[in-house]
Amino acid sequence: MSSVSYAFRNTVATVALLAAGLATTSAFAEQANIKSMSFDTQSVNTTLHVVSSDKQKWDTLKSGTVQFWGHMKINTRWPGYVQDVGVALGVCGPGQCGPFPPIWSDAPVSRDYDHQENFAFDPSKIPLSSDTGIAVVPYGDQIIAKCNQHLQADGPTKSHTFSHTFHASFTALTDKALDMDNAVAETQPGSWPYPLFDSHYAEHGTFQVQIVCDPVIKPTVQDIATDFGKFEVDSVKLFLTTYQSNQPGSTPGTVCPALKVTSRAQANQAGPVSMRIWRQKDGGPITSEFKQAWASYDAAKNGYFATYEKWENVGATAYFQYKTEIVGNGPFEPFDGWKDITVHCTGAGGGGFADAPQTDPDNPPAQAGWQGEVTVSDSAGGKKLCPRKGQVAFEVTATSPARSTTGSAAPMAPSSPEPRSPSTMAACSRRALPTISASSEPARSSARCRRSSRTAPSPPSIRTRRISPA
């Protein structure tokens, strides 16, 4: 390491320990003995998109968020303690994880270590092999190769989905100290998460990620370039959704659902979308984070969409508020929120959904609505006289199981164009129609009413009325 600084817990020993610390690095930390070490991992609902930059093959991992959950534990033997811990992508052993992509790090400086974390990293952390070298972990190359196994004759024009296994390594640097008040914590150079080049122990876990190979849409006329004009973000939508999980809460014996925060922006063409996501928990401070996602064509929605997903580490029943706004050059950029949700943790063995999960307005649930036609007719022929029969028939369908009750028929007048006195009008007795239950087949029923008075001959009469959805 190029520079080393130390934070001390006991000011009495500061001068002596600082002199020793400046002359050494963490490589001289004395390895502690441990009783046990474990790293339990679980997959979460995460999707990684693969896109094409040249419309000839898949070659790029789209910006977004890859997530998984992990529980890290280390139990040392006295006088050992845990100085630094880190999680890296891939499989690496003690002292080998420095070159691997760092996902998370911490400096606990504690006798033992027991921590749970919702890990998240951008796909840009996954390296790809190139002419200059081979990637230190194979996942990016493997994913792109699987996508390109499904190339069509005209290129990457058909979407493909599969699940891919990732590995993560939990590593720890230990030391020995008779008095923890004199234990030191090294300040790492660079930015967080810090790669852990020096470590004494390592454990490994796996998690699954859903991969989507996004198709490209090629114009039907290849010799005419499509000009979409200036890149613009038209709208952004925020969704707060809870999922059942077995993640333990911060209080022993509780189980908390996972909270997924989704920000989806629609643009007029492919390109980068910048978002600022605001958050407040339980009336605490309002914080924000800046994120970028890539807008690509979604054939199902017939548009260009950029999606950023984030998972909350709930821990205990909590009230969340979120807002997403687009970051651009204009003063009136799209935004959505504030939206709120209360996430309820339950007792052991429970899953616990939050308040009714919010639905995606782009895919609304089916409603129980009836549609159909009513036909009113009578049996009068060219030379028939009353009494004659009147008939009401209808046929309806519903989009989901439902019941509908209808009844009564209004008086039907003869279809003769000649005026007549009220005494010649025939009254039709009201008759209740049956209750209908929706099924996979259209529902049908009919009602007849008979006239008892005599009127002048008239041709058959047919009237049709359309029924609107209920």
Secondary structure as UniProt FT lines:
FT   STRAND          5..8
FT   HELIX           11..13
FT   HELIX           14..22
FT   HELIX           26..28
FT   STRAND          34..43
FT   STRAND          47..51
FT   STRAND          60..61
FT   STRAND          66..76
FT   TURN            78..79
FT   STRAND          80..89
FT   TURN            94..95
FT   TURN            98..99
FT   STRAND          102..106
FT   STRAND          113..121
FT   HELIX           123..125
FT   TURN            131..132
FT   HELIX           139..148
FT   TURN            149..150
FT   TURN            153..154
FT   STRAND          160..176
FT   HELIX           180..182
FT   STRAND          184..187
FT   STRAND          201..213
FT   TURN            222..223
FT   STRAND          233..243
FT   TURN            252..253
FT   STRAND          254..255
FT   STRAND          258..267
FT   STRAND          271..281
FT   TURN            282..283
FT   STRAND          287..298
FT   TURN            299..302
FT   STRAND          303..312
FT   STRAND          318..326
FT   STRAND          335..343
FT   STRAND          346..347
FT   TURN            348..349
FT   TURN            361..362
FT   STRAND          370..378
FT   TURN            382..383
FT   STRAND          389..398
FT   STRAND          403..407
FT   HELIX           422..424
FT   STRAND          432..437
FT   STRAND          443..450
FT   STRAND          462..467
//
